[in-house]
Structure formats: C-alpha cells, structure tokens
C-alpha cells in the first residue's frame, strides 16, 4: 500500500456568447487531496482517494451587442469534492 498526497492548480477562462450578449471572466482553481494505491500487479494499482477544491473568478464583464453597453460585476466562486475509486495502469 502506498499513501499519497496530491495538489492541482489551474487557470480558467470562461466565455459566454449568444445572439444578444458577450461575456468573459478569468479564474483560478486549487485542489488538494490524498489517497492510497494498492498494488494489484507489476503495472496495475487500485487507486482510492479524495480531493477538495476551490474556484474563484475575477470580474465578470458582459457586453450587450444590441447597444454596446458593458456591465461588470463579481464573477463568483465555488467548491468541489471529488472521490476516486479506480485502476491506475502503468505503461
């Protein structure tokens, strides 16, 4: 059995567009977690773990295509909890 810790970081770009509006916001996500690998064979492990992440977006800017006006506001935030159970196969 091999315990492990994990960390993931990502930069995000969200865009929205329809017939009347265009919008965008940039953000950041950080995830941290832990798990165990249980050896099933020379190149195969059972992986059981979990991670928690938090995402935050900066300013959301939306433009009305019909009249050209622009509105800005907070982009929002959220979190995630991910559980994993699967096989890790080495090549």
The first five atom37 places (N, CA, C, CB, O) and aatype in JSON, in Angstrom:
{
  "aatype": [20, 20, 20, 20, 20, 20, 20, 20, 20, 20, 20, 20, 20, 20, 20, 20, 20, 20, 20, 20, 20, 20, 20, 20, 20, 20, 20, 20, 20, 20, 20, 20, 20, 20, 20, 20, 20, 20, 20, 20, 20, 20, 20, 20, 20, 20, 20, 20, 20, 20, 20, 20, 20, 20, 20, 20, 20, 20, 20, 20, 20, 20, 20, 20, 20, 20, 20, 20, 20, 20, 20, 20, 20, 20, 20, 20, 20, 20, 20, 20, 20, 20, 20, 20, 20, 20, 20, 20, 20, 20, 20],
  "atom_mask": [
    [1, 1, 1, 1, 1],
    [1, 1, 1, 1, 1],
    [1, 1, 1, 1, 1],
    [1, 1, 1, 1, 1],
    [1, 1, 1, 1, 1],
    [1, 1, 1, 1, 1],
    [1, 1, 1, 1, 1],
    [1, 1, 1, 1, 1],
    [1, 1, 1, 1, 1],
    [1, 1, 1, 1, 1],
    [1, 1, 1, 1, 1],
    [1, 1, 1, 1, 1],
    [1, 1, 1, 1, 1],
    [1, 1, 1, 1, 1],
    [1, 1, 1, 1, 1],
    [1, 1, 1, 1, 1],
    [1, 1, 1, 1, 1],
    [1, 1, 1, 1, 1],
    [1, 1, 1, 1, 1],
    [1, 1, 1, 1, 1],
    [1, 1, 1, 1, 1],
    [1, 1, 1, 1, 1],
    [1, 1, 1, 1, 1],
    [1, 1, 1, 1, 1],
    [1, 1, 1, 1, 1],
    [1, 1, 1, 1, 1],
    [1, 1, 1, 1, 1],
    [1, 1, 1, 1, 1],
    [1, 1, 1, 1, 1],
    [1, 1, 1, 1, 1],
    [1, 1, 1, 1, 1],
    [1, 1, 1, 1, 1],
    [1, 1, 1, 1, 1],
    [1, 1, 1, 1, 1],
    [1, 1, 1, 1, 1],
    [1, 1, 1, 1, 1],
    [1, 1, 1, 1, 1],
    [1, 1, 1, 1, 1],
    [1, 1, 1, 1, 1],
    [1, 1, 1, 1, 1],
    [1, 1, 1, 1, 1],
    [1, 1, 1, 1, 1],
    [1, 1, 1, 1, 1],
    [1, 1, 1, 1, 1],
    [1, 1, 1, 1, 1],
    [1, 1, 1, 1, 1],
    [1, 1, 1, 1, 1],
    [1, 1, 1, 1, 1],
    [1, 1, 1, 1, 1],
    [1, 1, 1, 1, 1],
    [1, 1, 1, 1, 1],
    [1, 1, 1, 1, 1],
    [1, 1, 1, 1, 1],
    [1, 1, 1, 1, 1],
    [1, 1, 1, 1, 1],
    [1, 1, 1, 1, 1],
    [1, 1, 1, 1, 1],
    [1, 1, 1, 1, 1],
    [1, 1, 1, 1, 1],
    [1, 1, 1, 1, 1],
    [1, 1, 1, 1, 1],
    [1, 1, 1, 1, 1],
    [1, 1, 1, 1, 1],
    [1, 1, 1, 1, 1],
    [1, 1, 1, 1, 1],
    [1, 1, 1, 1, 1],
    [1, 1, 1, 1, 1],
    [1, 1, 1, 1, 1],
    [1, 1, 1, 1, 1],
    [1, 1, 1, 1, 1],
    [1, 1, 1, 1, 1],
    [1, 1, 1, 1, 1],
    [1, 1, 1, 1, 1],
    [1, 1, 1, 1, 1],
    [1, 1, 1, 1, 1],
    [1, 1, 1, 1, 1],
    [1, 1, 1, 1, 1],
    [1, 1, 1, 1, 1],
    [1, 1, 1, 1, 1],
    [1, 1, 1, 1, 1],
    [1, 1, 1, 1, 1],
    [1, 1, 1, 1, 1],
    [1, 1, 1, 1, 1],
    [1, 1, 1, 1, 1],
    [1, 1, 1, 1, 1],
    [1, 1, 1, 1, 1],
    [1, 1, 1, 1, 1],
    [1, 1, 1, 1, 1],
    [1, 1, 1, 1, 1],
    [1, 1, 1, 1, 1],
    [1, 1, 1, 1, 1]
  ],
  "atom_positions": [
    [[0.85, -1.18, 0.0], [0.0, 0.0, 0.0], [0.89, 1.23, 0.0], [-0.96, 0.01, 1.22], [1.87, 1.29, 0.75]],
    [[0.56, 2.21, -0.83], [1.33, 3.45, -0.91], [0.4, 4.65, -0.74], [2.1, 3.54, -2.26], [-0.38, 4.95, -1.64]],
    [[0.48, 5.34, 0.39], [-0.32, 6.55, 0.56], [0.28, 7.7, -0.26], [-0.41, 6.94, 2.06], [1.48, 7.72, -0.52]],
    [[-0.57, 8.66, -0.66], [-0.07, 9.8, -1.42], [-0.88, 11.05, -1.1], [-0.11, 9.51, -2.92], [-2.02, 10.98, -0.64]],
    [[-0.27, 12.19, -1.37], [-0.92, 13.49, -1.31], [-0.93, 14.06, -2.72], [-0.2, 14.46, -0.31], [-0.04, 13.76, -3.51]],
    [[-1.93, 14.86, -3.04], [-1.98, 15.46, -4.37], [-2.34, 16.94, -4.27], [-3.01, 14.72, -5.25], [-3.0, 17.37, -3.33]],
    [[-1.88, 17.71, -5.27], [-2.2, 19.12, -5.37], [-2.31, 19.47, -6.84], [-1.14, 20.01, -4.66], [-1.45, 19.1, -7.64]],
    [[-3.34, 20.18, -7.19], [-3.54, 20.61, -8.57], [-3.92, 22.08, -8.59], [-4.63, 19.75, -9.26], [-4.69, 22.54, -7.75]],
    [[-3.38, 22.81, -9.55], [-3.68, 24.22, -9.74], [-4.09, 24.42, -11.19], [-2.47, 25.12, -9.37], [-3.54, 23.77, -12.09]],
    [[-5.04, 25.31, -11.44], [-5.41, 25.59, -12.82], [-5.86, 27.04, -12.98], [-6.52, 24.63, -13.28], [-6.42, 27.63, -12.05]],
    [[-5.61, 27.59, -14.15], [-6.11, 28.9, -14.54], [-7.28, 28.67, -15.47], [-5.0, 29.78, -15.21], [-7.23, 27.79, -16.33]],
    [[-8.33, 29.47, -15.31], [-9.55, 29.26, -16.08], [-9.92, 30.51, -16.86], [-10.71, 28.86, -15.15], [-9.61, 31.63, -16.44]],
    [[-10.57, 30.32, -17.99], [-11.14, 31.42, -18.77], [-12.53, 30.98, -19.17], [-10.25, 31.77, -20.03], [-12.71, 29.98, -19.86]],
    [[-13.53, 31.74, -18.73], [-14.92, 31.42, -19.04], [-15.44, 32.47, -20.02], [-15.8, 31.37, -17.75], [-15.26, 33.67, -19.82]],
    [[-16.09, 31.99, -21.08], [-16.67, 32.9, -22.08], [-18.13, 32.52, -22.28], [-15.9, 32.84, -23.43], [-18.5, 31.35, -22.25]],
    [[-18.94, 33.54, -22.48], [-20.37, 33.33, -22.74], [-20.73, 34.17, -23.96], [-21.26, 33.71, -21.49], [-20.27, 35.31, -24.1]],
    [[-21.54, 33.61, -24.84], [-21.94, 34.34, -26.02], [-23.27, 33.79, -26.53], [-20.85, 34.26, -27.11], [-23.46, 32.58, -26.62]],
    [[-24.18, 34.7, -26.86], [-25.41, 34.33, -27.54], [-25.76, 35.45, -28.51], [-26.58, 34.07, -26.51], [-24.91, 36.29, -28.8]],
    [[-26.98, 35.48, -29.01], [-27.35, 36.48, -30.01], [-27.27, 37.91, -29.47], [-28.75, 36.2, -30.51], [-27.02, 38.84, -30.24]],
    [[-27.48, 38.09, -28.15], [-27.51, 39.45, -27.6], [-26.3, 39.82, -26.75], [-28.74, 39.61, -26.79], [-25.95, 41.0, -26.66]],
    [[-25.64, 38.83, -26.1], [-24.59, 39.15, -25.13], [-23.27, 38.42, -25.41], [-25.07, 38.82, -23.74], [-23.25, 37.31, -25.93]],
    [[-22.17, 39.1, -25.04], [-20.83, 38.51, -24.97], [-20.33, 38.77, -23.55], [-19.85, 39.11, -26.06], [-20.54, 39.85, -23.0]],
    [[-19.66, 37.78, -22.97], [-19.11, 37.99, -21.64], [-17.91, 37.1, -21.39], [-20.16, 37.73, -20.58], [-17.72, 36.1, -22.08]],
    [[-17.09, 37.49, -20.39], [-15.94, 36.67, -20.04], [-15.49, 36.98, -18.62], [-14.79, 36.89, -21.03], [-15.75, 38.05, -18.08]],
    [[-14.8, 36.01, -18.04], [-14.2, 36.14, -16.72], [-13.05, 35.14, -16.63], [-15.25, 35.9, -15.59], [-13.1, 34.06, -17.22]],
    [[-12.01, 35.5, -15.88], [-10.88, 34.61, -15.65], [-10.89, 34.15, -14.2], [-9.54, 35.3, -15.99], [-11.4, 34.86, -13.33]],
    [[-10.33, 32.96, -13.94], [-10.35, 32.45, -12.59], [-9.18, 31.54, -12.28], [-11.63, 31.72, -12.34], [-8.29, 31.33, -13.11]],
    [[-9.22, 31.0, -11.07], [-8.17, 30.14, -10.54], [-8.81, 29.03, -9.72], [-7.16, 30.95, -9.69], [-9.76, 29.28, -8.98]],
    [[-8.29, 27.81, -9.85], [-8.73, 26.68, -9.02], [-7.53, 26.05, -8.34], [-9.5, 25.64, -9.86], [-6.48, 25.86, -8.96]],
    [[-7.7, 25.72, -7.08], [-6.7, 24.96, -6.33], [-7.36, 23.74, -5.71], [-6.04, 25.84, -5.23], [-8.42, 23.86, -5.09]],
    [[-6.77, 22.58, -5.87], [-7.29, 21.32, -5.32], [-6.2, 20.65, -4.48], [-7.78, 20.36, -6.45], [-5.02, 20.7, -4.84]],
    [[-6.59, 20.05, -3.38], [-5.68, 19.26, -2.57], [-6.37, 17.98, -2.15], [-5.2, 20.06, -1.34], [-7.57, 17.97, -1.9]],
    [[-5.62, 16.9, -2.07], [-6.25, 15.63, -1.72], [-5.26, 14.6, -1.23], [-7.0, 15.09, -2.88], [-4.07, 14.87, -1.06]],
    [[-5.78, 13.41, -1.01], [-4.97, 12.29, -0.54], [-5.63, 10.99, -0.97], [-4.8, 12.34, 1.02], [-6.8, 10.97, -1.35]],
    [[-4.86, 9.92, -0.9], [-5.39, 8.61, -1.26], [-4.38, 7.53, -1.0], [-5.82, 8.59, -2.71], [-3.31, 7.75, -0.43]],
    [[-4.75, 6.34, -1.45], [-3.84, 5.2, -1.35], [-3.83, 4.44, -2.67], [-4.25, 4.26, -0.18], [-4.84, 4.37, -3.37]],
    [[-2.7, 3.89, -2.99], [-2.55, 2.97, -4.11], [-2.3, 1.59, -3.52], [-1.39, 3.4, -5.08], [-1.43, 1.41, -2.67]],
    [[-3.06, 0.61, -4.0], [-2.89, -0.77, -3.56], [-2.42, -1.57, -4.76], [-4.21, -1.36, -2.95], [-3.12, -1.62, -5.77]],
    [[-1.28, -2.19, -4.66], [-0.68, -2.9, -5.8], [-1.46, -4.17, -6.13], [0.78, -3.26, -5.49], [-1.66, -5.04, -5.28]],
    [[-1.91, -4.25, -7.39], [-2.61, -5.44, -7.89], [-1.72, -6.3, -8.77], [-3.85, -5.02, -8.68], [-1.96, -7.49, -8.93]],
    [[-0.69, -5.7, -9.33], [0.25, -6.4, -10.21], [1.44, -5.49, -10.48], [-0.43, -6.82, -11.54], [1.55, -4.42, -9.89]],
    [[2.33, -5.93, -11.36], [3.55, -5.15, -11.61], [3.26, -3.79, -12.24], [4.48, -5.93, -12.5], [4.05, -2.86, -12.07]],
    [[2.15, -3.66, -12.97], [1.83, -2.39, -13.63], [0.41, -1.92, -13.36], [2.04, -2.53, -15.12], [-0.1, -1.07, -14.09]],
    [[-0.24, -2.46, -12.35], [-1.61, -2.07, -12.08], [-1.82, -1.86, -10.58], [-2.59, -3.13, -12.62], [-1.44, -2.7, -9.76]],
    [[-2.45, -0.73, -10.24], [-2.75, -0.39, -8.85], [-4.21, -0.01, -8.71], [-1.85, 0.76, -8.37], [-4.8, 0.57, -9.62]],
    [[-4.79, -0.34, -7.59], [-6.11, 0.15, -7.22], [-5.89, 1.51, -6.58], [-6.85, -0.85, -6.24], [-5.05, 1.65, -5.69]],
    [[-6.63, 2.53, -7.02], [-6.48, 3.9, -6.54], [-7.76, 4.31, -5.83], [-6.15, 4.87, -7.71], [-8.83, 4.31, -6.43]],
    [[-7.66, 4.66, -4.55], [-8.8, 5.15, -3.77], [-8.37, 6.46, -3.14], [-9.27, 4.1, -2.68], [-7.37, 6.51, -2.42]],
    [[-9.11, 7.54, -3.41], [-8.71, 8.83, -2.87], [-9.82, 9.85, -2.94], [-7.5, 9.34, -3.59], [-10.92, 9.57, -3.43]],
    [[-9.53, 11.03, -2.45], [-10.48, 12.14, -2.48], [-9.7, 13.45, -2.53], [-11.42, 12.1, -1.24], [-8.55, 13.52, -2.12]],
    [[-10.36, 14.48, -3.06], [-9.75, 15.81, -3.09], [-10.83, 16.87, -2.9], [-8.97, 16.05, -4.41], [-12.01, 16.64, -3.2]],
    [[-10.41, 18.02, -2.41], [-11.29, 19.16, -2.25], [-10.69, 20.32, -3.01], [-11.49, 19.53, -0.74], [-9.47, 20.53, -2.98]],
    [[-11.53, 21.08, -3.7], [-11.04, 22.2, -4.48], [-11.89, 23.44, -4.31], [-10.96, 21.84, -5.92], [-13.06, 23.36, -3.95]],
    [[-11.28, 24.59, -4.58], [-11.97, 25.87, -4.51], [-11.66, 26.66, -5.77], [-11.55, 26.67, -3.23], [-10.5, 26.75, -6.18]],
    [[-12.68, 27.21, -6.39], [-12.55, 28.01, -7.6], [-13.05, 29.42, -7.34], [-13.32, 27.36, -8.78], [-14.09, 29.6, -6.71]],
    [[-12.32, 30.4, -7.81], [-12.77, 31.78, -7.71], [-12.54, 32.48, -9.05], [-12.03, 32.53, -6.57], [-11.49, 32.33, -9.67]],
    [[-13.55, 33.23, -9.48], [-13.45, 34.0, -10.72], [-13.3, 35.48, -10.38], [-14.69, 33.77, -11.61], [-13.84, 35.95, -9.38]],
    [[-12.57, 36.2, -11.22], [-12.42, 37.64, -11.06], [-13.65, 38.36, -11.58], [-11.16, 38.13, -11.79], [-14.76, 37.82, -11.52]],
    [[-13.47, 39.54, -12.07], [-14.57, 40.37, -12.56], [-15.18, 39.76, -13.82], [-14.07, 41.79, -12.86], [-14.48, 39.37, -14.75]],
    [[-16.5, 39.68, -13.82], [-17.27, 39.23, -14.99], [-17.69, 40.47, -15.76], [-18.51, 38.36, -14.56], [-18.32, 41.37, -15.2]],
    [[-17.36, 40.51, -17.05], [-17.74, 41.63, -17.9], [-18.68, 41.12, -18.98], [-16.48, 42.32, -18.52], [-18.36, 40.16, -19.69]],
    [[-19.84, 41.76, -19.11], [-20.84, 41.36, -20.11], [-21.16, 42.57, -20.98], [-22.14, 40.8, -19.44], [-21.42, 43.66, -20.48]],
    [[-21.13, 42.36, -22.3], [-21.42, 43.42, -23.27], [-22.71, 43.09, -24.0], [-20.25, 43.59, -24.27], [-22.89, 41.97, -24.49]],
    [[-23.6, 44.07, -24.08], [-24.85, 43.94, -24.84], [-24.54, 44.28, -26.3], [-25.98, 44.88, -24.25], [-24.17, 45.41, -26.61]],
    [[-24.7, 43.31, -27.18], [-24.36, 43.5, -28.59], [-25.3, 44.48, -29.29], [-24.39, 42.18, -29.31], [-24.91, 45.11, -30.28]],
    [[-26.53, 44.62, -28.79], [-27.51, 45.47, -29.48], [-27.24, 46.95, -29.29], [-28.91, 45.14, -28.99], [-27.49, 47.74, -30.2]],
    [[-26.73, 47.36, -28.1], [-26.5, 48.79, -27.88], [-25.07, 49.11, -27.45], [-27.46, 49.29, -26.85], [-24.75, 50.29, -27.28]],
    [[-24.21, 48.11, -27.28], [-22.8, 48.33, -26.97], [-22.5, 48.62, -25.51], [-22.3, 49.43, -27.78], [-21.34, 48.86, -25.17]],
    [[-23.48, 48.61, -24.64], [-23.21, 48.87, -23.22], [-22.52, 47.68, -22.58], [-24.51, 49.2, -22.47], [-22.72, 46.53, -22.98]],
    [[-21.69, 47.98, -21.57], [-20.93, 46.95, -20.86], [-21.26, 47.04, -19.37], [-19.4, 47.11, -21.1], [-21.34, 48.14, -18.81]],
    [[-21.44, 45.88, -18.74], [-21.71, 45.79, -17.31], [-20.66, 44.86, -16.7], [-23.17, 45.28, -17.02], [-20.34, 43.83, -17.28]],
    [[-20.12, 45.23, -15.53], [-19.14, 44.4, -14.83], [-19.63, 44.1, -13.42], [-17.76, 45.09, -14.78], [-20.35, 44.9, -12.82]],
    [[-19.23, 42.94, -12.91], [-19.59, 42.56, -11.56], [-18.74, 41.39, -11.1], [-21.07, 42.21, -11.47], [-17.9, 40.9, -11.86]],
    [[-18.95, 40.94, -9.86], [-18.16, 39.81, -9.36], [-18.45, 38.54, -10.14], [-18.44, 39.58, -7.87], [-19.59, 38.26, -10.51]],
    [[-17.39, 37.76, -10.4], [-17.52, 36.54, -11.19], [-18.01, 35.34, -10.4], [-16.22, 36.21, -11.81], [-18.53, 34.4, -11.0]],
    [[-17.86, 35.34, -9.1], [-18.35, 34.24, -8.29], [-17.27, 33.25, -7.91], [-19.45, 33.52, -9.01], [-16.12, 33.36, -8.33]],
    [[-17.67, 32.27, -7.1], [-16.75, 31.25, -6.62], [-17.54, 29.98, -6.3], [-15.97, 31.74, -5.37], [-18.77, 29.99, -6.29]],
    [[-16.82, 28.91, -6.06], [-17.46, 27.64, -5.72], [-16.43, 26.62, -5.28], [-18.26, 27.11, -6.9], [-15.22, 26.87, -5.35]],
    [[-16.91, 25.49, -4.83], [-16.01, 24.44, -4.37], [-16.45, 23.09, -4.92], [-15.96, 24.41, -2.83], [-17.57, 22.94, -5.42]],
    [[-15.55, 22.12, -4.81], [-15.87, 20.77, -5.28], [-15.23, 19.75, -4.35], [-15.4, 20.56, -6.73], [-14.18, 19.99, -3.76]],
    [[-15.87, 18.63, -4.24], [-15.36, 17.48, -3.5], [-15.42, 16.29, -4.44], [-16.18, 17.23, -2.17], [-16.5, 15.94, -4.94]],
    [[-14.28, 15.66, -4.69], [-14.2, 14.56, -5.65], [-13.69, 13.31, -4.95], [-13.27, 14.93, -6.84], [-12.65, 13.34, -4.29]],
    [[-14.43, 12.22, -5.09], [-13.97, 10.91, -4.62], [-13.55, 10.06, -5.8], [-15.06, 10.21, -3.8], [-14.2, 10.1, -6.85]],
    [[-12.49, 9.3, -5.65], [-11.99, 8.46, -6.74], [-11.87, 7.02, -6.28], [-10.63, 8.97, -7.25], [-11.46, 6.73, -5.16]],
    [[-12.24, 6.13, -7.18], [-12.05, 4.7, -6.99], [-11.82, 4.13, -8.36], [-13.28, 4.01, -6.26], [-12.72, 4.15, -9.2]],
    [[-10.63, 3.62, -8.63], [-10.35, 3.12, -9.97], [-9.02, 2.43, -10.07], [-10.4, 4.24, -10.97], [-8.36, 2.16, -9.06]],
    [[-8.64, 2.15, -11.31], [-7.38, 1.49, -11.6], [-6.38, 2.48, -12.16], [-7.6, 0.33, -12.58], [-6.72, 3.32, -12.99]],
    [[-5.14, 2.39, -11.7], [-4.02, 3.16, -12.24], [-3.13, 2.15, -12.97], [-3.23, 3.95, -11.1], [-2.57, 1.25, -12.35]],
    [[-3.0, 2.31, -14.29], [-2.26, 1.34, -15.1], [-0.99, 2.0, -15.6], [-3.13, 0.82, -16.29], [-1.04, 3.08, -16.2]],
    [[0.16, 1.36, -15.37], [1.45, 1.84, -15.86], [1.75, 1.23, -17.22], [2.58, 1.5, -14.87], [1.34, 0.11, -17.52]],
    [[2.45, 1.98, -18.03], [2.8, 1.52, -19.39], [4.25, 1.14, -19.43], [2.5, 2.59, -20.45], [4.75, 0.72, -20.48]]
  ]
}
